[in-house]
Structures are given as structure tokens and as C-alpha cells.
Amino acid sequence: MDAPRAPLTPVERKLWHFLIDHVATHTFQPSVREIAGHFQIPSTRTVAALLASLERKGYLRRVAGRSRGVVLEGFTGGIGTQPVPVVRWTADGRTVTEEHLTLDRTLLAADNAFLVRTNAEDAPQHAVREGDLVLVIPDARVPEETPVVARVGHHIIVRALERRGTSVRLAAPAPDAQDLILGDGDDFRVLGPLGLVLRLTAPRPDDPEGDRA
């Protein structure tokens, strides 16, 4: 699985958003009993099982022995927002979450969406520059000629996709680039359709050297 977090069921999604909005409003998490009351769930065991599932899927951490011992991974925002992991690939193909950015929930087509930084080329046809953060919508259906985010070796690129039997064509994103034809035996993965482009035009406070895009 290329996404750092597994997709949520509809019930899990409602609980995830409730937890975010509750801590944004009250600065602390609801107890298991309060969650059960809010959703009219008769058994606290059911709530505990839902929280355990969210923990397994990478959305939160639970602190044993505390009724409000829930930590939302990366969350620092307000109501209607949620944390999105920024992911990179290691040399041996593993995904590593470097940080989380809090985004408005209306910008996210899926709760398991993630951000990754392009590192190989500009894609002016898709308003992408090398070094931009791009939002990936994993598990989404990708129509032909849709801009997708792809990992080719250790490179992250954005190109339009065309399927050709057992292979795919990633169309050149600029006049001076070439199409890529990839198939069995090539080290690549289409991560998902392009959902959003984020470009930092000034150094962040924790990046005084300004080596980010």
C-alpha cells in the first residue's frame, strides 16, 4: 500500500471528524462514554473498537489508562480541518511520514489523502513546479488523460496518464520533455490522481536556509 494511512469506513470517518472538531472546540478529547452518547452507541466496547481501528490505520494514538487518552496524529488546526501527512520514499521503497500539514477538510476528497514533494521536473501543463507539494488521492479511479502523481524509481512526477494494455504512458508535461512508457519490470507506481498543488514561496520559520520550494 502506497498511502501512509488506510481509508476509513463511513462510521470511522464520522468519528474521526468528530474527534477533530471536539478537540478544536474544547482543547481536549471526548471520553469513550461521551463519544458513545454523541453517536447513540449503546456499548462503550463498540467505541473502543472504533478507536482501535483508527489507531491501526494511523489516524491517532491512544494512551493506556486514560479516559481521554487519544492523540490525533499531526493535528494542530481548528474546526473543519484535519492533518495531512507529508510522505517521502526511502531508498528501499518504504514510506516515511516527515510531518503533517493541517488543511481545510473541504479540500480533501479522501481522508487518507497525503502530500508528497515533486523532485524531478516541472510540469507546466499541470501548474506544477519541481519542489511543489502535491496532494495525492489514493485508491481513486483515474480516468484517461488525468494528471496523476507517480513514483518512478525515487522520482516523484506529475503527468497525464494513458493506459496501453499492460503498460501506461505518462505524457510529457512540457515541450522539452519526453513521454514515459512504463510496464512490467519497471520500478514505478501511479500513486493517485493529483488533488491539489501547494507551493511555498517563502522560507518557513523552521527552514531559515530557504532550501524548500
C-alpha positions as CSV (number, residue, x, y, z in Angstrom):
1,M,0.0,0.0,0.0
2,D,1.5,3.4,-1.0
3,A,-0.8,5.6,1.1
4,P,0.5,6.1,4.7
5,R,-3.0,5.7,6.1
6,A,-5.7,3.2,5.2
7,P,-9.1,4.5,4.1
8,L,-11.9,4.9,6.6
9,T,-15.3,3.4,6.7
10,P,-18.2,5.9,6.8
11,V,-18.6,5.3,10.6
12,E,-14.9,5.7,11.2
13,R,-14.9,8.9,9.1
14,K,-17.7,10.4,11.2
15,L,-15.8,9.6,14.4
16,W,-12.5,10.9,13.1
17,H,-14.1,14.3,12.2
18,F,-16.0,14.4,15.5
19,L,-12.7,13.9,17.4
20,I,-11.0,16.7,15.4
21,D,-13.8,19.2,15.9
22,H,-14.2,18.3,19.6
23,V,-10.6,19.0,20.4
24,A,-10.6,22.2,18.3
25,T,-13.6,23.4,20.3
26,H,-12.8,22.2,23.8
27,T,-9.0,21.7,23.6
28,F,-9.4,18.2,25.0
29,Q,-10.7,14.9,23.6
30,P,-14.1,13.4,24.5
31,S,-14.2,10.4,26.7
32,V,-15.3,7.0,25.4
33,R,-18.7,7.5,27.2
34,E,-19.1,10.9,25.6
35,I,-18.4,9.5,22.2
36,A,-21.0,6.7,22.8
37,G,-23.5,9.3,23.9
38,H,-22.9,11.6,20.9
39,F,-23.4,8.8,18.4
40,Q,-26.0,6.9,20.4
41,I,-23.9,3.8,20.5
42,P,-25.2,1.6,23.3
43,S,-21.8,-0.1,24.1
44,T,-18.6,1.5,25.0
45,R,-16.8,-1.6,23.7
46,T,-18.0,-0.6,20.2
47,V,-16.5,2.8,20.7
48,A,-13.2,1.3,21.9
49,A,-13.2,-1.0,18.8
50,L,-13.6,2.0,16.5
51,L,-10.8,3.9,18.2
52,A,-8.6,0.8,17.9
53,S,-9.3,0.7,14.2
54,L,-8.4,4.4,13.8
55,E,-5.2,3.7,15.6
56,R,-4.3,0.7,13.4
57,K,-5.0,2.8,10.3
58,G,-2.6,5.5,11.5
59,Y,-5.0,8.4,12.4
60,L,-4.5,8.5,16.1
61,R,-2.6,7.1,19.1
62,R,-4.2,6.0,22.4
63,V,-2.7,6.4,25.8
64,A,-3.5,3.4,28.0
65,G,-5.3,4.0,31.3
66,R,-6.7,7.4,30.4
67,S,-10.4,8.0,29.5
68,R,-9.4,10.9,27.2
69,G,-6.1,9.3,26.1
70,V,-6.4,10.0,22.4
71,V,-3.8,11.8,20.4
72,L,-4.7,12.9,16.9
73,E,-1.6,12.4,14.8
74,G,-0.3,15.8,13.5
75,F,-3.4,17.8,14.3
76,T,-2.9,21.5,15.1
77,G,-5.8,23.2,13.5
78,G,-9.4,24.2,14.1
79,I,-12.9,23.0,13.3
80,G,-13.3,21.8,9.8
81,T,-9.6,21.0,9.3
82,Q,-7.6,17.8,9.5
83,P,-3.9,16.8,9.5
84,V,-2.5,15.5,6.2
85,P,0.8,13.6,6.2
86,V,3.8,14.7,4.1
87,V,5.4,11.5,2.8
88,R,8.6,10.6,1.1
89,W,10.0,7.3,-0.1
90,T,13.2,5.8,1.2
91,A,15.8,4.1,-1.0
92,D,14.4,0.6,-0.1
93,G,10.9,1.6,-1.1
94,R,9.4,2.3,2.4
95,T,7.2,5.4,3.0
96,V,8.2,7.8,5.8
97,T,5.9,10.5,7.2
98,E,8.1,13.6,7.6
99,E,5.5,15.9,9.1
100,H,1.8,16.8,8.9
101,L,0.2,19.9,7.4
102,T,-3.3,20.9,8.6
103,L,-5.6,21.6,5.7
104,D,-9.3,22.7,5.3
105,R,-11.4,19.5,5.1
106,T,-13.2,20.7,2.1
107,L,-10.0,20.5,0.0
108,L,-9.7,16.7,0.7
109,A,-11.5,14.2,-1.5
110,A,-10.4,11.4,0.8
111,D,-9.4,11.2,4.5
112,N,-6.4,9.1,3.6
113,A,-5.1,11.7,1.1
114,F,-1.4,12.6,1.6
115,L,1.1,15.1,0.4
116,V,4.4,14.3,-1.5
117,R,7.0,16.6,-2.9
118,T,7.9,16.5,-6.6
119,N,11.6,16.2,-7.2
120,A,12.4,15.5,-10.8
121,E,10.8,18.1,-13.2
122,D,8.5,20.9,-13.8
123,A,5.0,20.1,-15.2
124,P,3.8,23.5,-16.6
125,Q,0.8,21.8,-18.2
126,H,-0.5,20.9,-14.7
127,A,0.7,24.1,-12.9
128,V,3.4,22.1,-11.0
129,R,7.0,23.1,-10.4
130,E,9.7,20.8,-9.2
131,G,9.7,21.0,-5.4
132,D,6.0,21.6,-5.0
133,L,3.9,19.7,-2.5
134,V,1.1,17.8,-4.4
135,L,-1.9,16.2,-2.8
136,V,-2.5,12.5,-3.8
137,I,-5.9,10.9,-3.7
138,P,-5.1,7.2,-3.3
139,D,-7.4,4.4,-4.3
140,A,-9.4,6.9,-6.6
141,R,-10.3,5.9,-10.1
142,V,-8.1,7.6,-12.6
143,P,-9.7,8.4,-16.0
144,E,-7.6,8.6,-19.1
145,E,-5.5,11.8,-19.6
146,T,-6.0,12.7,-15.9
147,P,-3.0,14.3,-14.2
148,V,-1.6,11.8,-11.8
149,V,1.2,11.7,-9.2
150,A,3.6,8.9,-10.0
151,R,6.7,7.4,-8.4
152,V,9.3,6.4,-11.0
153,G,12.3,5.0,-9.1
154,H,13.0,7.6,-6.5
155,H,11.5,10.4,-8.6
156,I,8.0,11.9,-7.9
157,I,6.5,13.4,-11.0
158,V,3.1,14.7,-12.2
159,R,1.9,13.7,-15.7
160,A,-1.2,12.8,-17.6
161,L,-1.9,9.1,-17.7
162,E,-2.9,6.9,-20.7
163,R,-3.3,3.2,-20.3
164,R,-1.9,0.9,-23.1
165,G,-2.8,-2.7,-22.3
166,T,-0.3,-3.8,-19.7
167,S,1.7,-0.6,-19.8
168,V,1.0,3.1,-19.2
169,R,2.1,6.2,-21.0
170,L,2.9,9.2,-18.8
171,A,2.6,12.1,-21.2
172,A,5.3,14.7,-21.5
173,P,4.4,17.6,-19.2
174,A,6.3,20.2,-21.3
175,P,7.5,20.6,-24.9
176,D,11.1,19.8,-23.9
177,A,10.2,16.6,-22.1
178,Q,9.5,13.1,-23.5
179,D,6.7,10.6,-22.9
180,L,7.4,7.7,-20.5
181,I,6.2,4.3,-21.4
182,L,6.3,2.0,-18.4
183,G,5.2,-1.6,-17.8
184,D,6.2,-4.9,-16.2
185,G,9.7,-4.8,-14.9
186,D,9.8,-1.0,-14.4
187,D,10.1,0.4,-10.9
188,F,7.1,2.7,-10.9
189,R,3.8,3.2,-9.2
190,V,0.9,5.5,-10.0
191,L,0.1,6.9,-6.6
192,G,-3.2,8.5,-7.5
193,P,-4.8,11.5,-9.2
194,L,-3.5,15.0,-8.5
195,G,-5.8,16.7,-6.0
196,L,-4.0,19.9,-5.1
197,V,-0.8,21.8,-5.6
198,L,0.9,23.7,-2.7
199,R,3.8,26.0,-3.3
200,L,5.7,27.7,-0.5
201,T,7.1,30.9,-1.9
202,A,9.0,32.0,1.2
203,P,11.1,30.0,3.7
204,R,9.2,28.5,6.6
205,P,10.2,29.5,10.1
206,D,11.9,26.1,10.6
207,D,13.7,26.4,7.3
208,P,16.0,29.5,7.6
209,E,18.2,28.5,4.7
210,G,15.3,28.7,2.4
211,D,16.0,25.3,0.7
212,R,12.4,24.5,0.3
213,A,10.3,25.4,-2.8
